């Protein structure tokens, strides 16, 4: 969250310790909300991220019981969870490219309206088929709003403030992840369908706010530059995104980070039960502490740190602290130690994802912002698809520590590769992803 020191112009002398300070300028070292949070569009963008991640999170404590009441077994439940990320993986880049051609505003609005519809379908569903349809649509439509809103943020910020903008988006997403399971759990005690109807209403309210306060960020000239079709543009982008290319490496790193974090998330409850005898209360508390620490760091520290040290430095630090934190989890002896490790890990690694989003945006031309945000979301979704399966398999075959050792190795591998591929040359900044 950016803060600035405001200069107050005083028209009359100001008494201070018995003396009068001359009129004209009087500096006040007061901390105030930065310029970005005074923009209605930025508030709406952060609210969109918040609501989508609340929707993602509130399903977590409810879906196992809701689907179970319709006869779902463990395999079907796993497919329900994976189907959300699967449609995100398939559709994210296409929505991103569509926003480059047709504008951010219509994609965001249609994504929000569709996302609200999927919650309504969830609440009205009376069989597994409808649940799968709602889950698939939820993933496919949420990935319309997310890349377009990230690209919108890139459109309305310059390079000096883009880190702050991406940190704000990360803060709102993190807050949604924290609040979602809490809201879902409490509402489900009233009625198991109630969380979905409440999410429908909240999403529709944000859609109305977006309609009135989110003007189009792309002018006609920028949209008219999109000559290639979405499919042709993506094919061209695929040829550029090799591991040796800077953007290609960042996409591989996005996949690796989400894969490693999904290893932890999918096995964390089993890990704590096997090693410390903990149950759902302790697991929920650990994730809550981590979420709060991440929100605080992204809200107050990450933006200034990106400006001070640069995106590459925060990515490298995030990889170092992620790897070491995974290993420290293996030596946690009690709840206090666990919460300390989880909170510290979340706080120290919270700058990595906003820094990556900022770097993606800075290294991409203006007409390709939607495409690159869609591709980033796509690779993240792929990591969330493969990660839980791999983590569960390792846990069953190689023991409770294996997902965390493997995750640490993934982070260390990313760190080693980063020493080469994050050393970018300036001429690569803002290069279009295709040519006519």
Secondary structure, DSSP 8 states (H G I E B T S, - for coil): --EEEEEEEESS-EEETTEEE-SEEEEEEEEEE-GGGG-HHHHHHHHHHHHHHHHHHHHHHHHHHHHHTTT--HHHHHHHHHHHHHHHHHHHHHHHHHHHHH-HHHHHHHHHHHHHHHHHHHHH--SHHHHHHHHHHHHHHHHHHHHHHHHHHHHT--HHHHHHHHHHHHHHHHHHHHHHHHHHHHHHHH-TTHHHHHHHHHHHHHHHHHHHH----S-HHHHHT--S-HHHHHHHHHHH--TTSHHHHHHHHHHHHHHHHHHHHHHHHHHHHHHH---HHHHHHHHHHHHHHHHHHHHHTHHHHHHHH-HHHHHHHHHHHHHHHHHHHTT--SHHHHHHHHHHHHHHHTHHHHHHHHHHHHTB-GGGHHHHHHHHHHHHHHHHHHHHHHHHHHHHHH-TTHHHHHHHHHHHHHHHHHHHHT---GGGTTB-S---
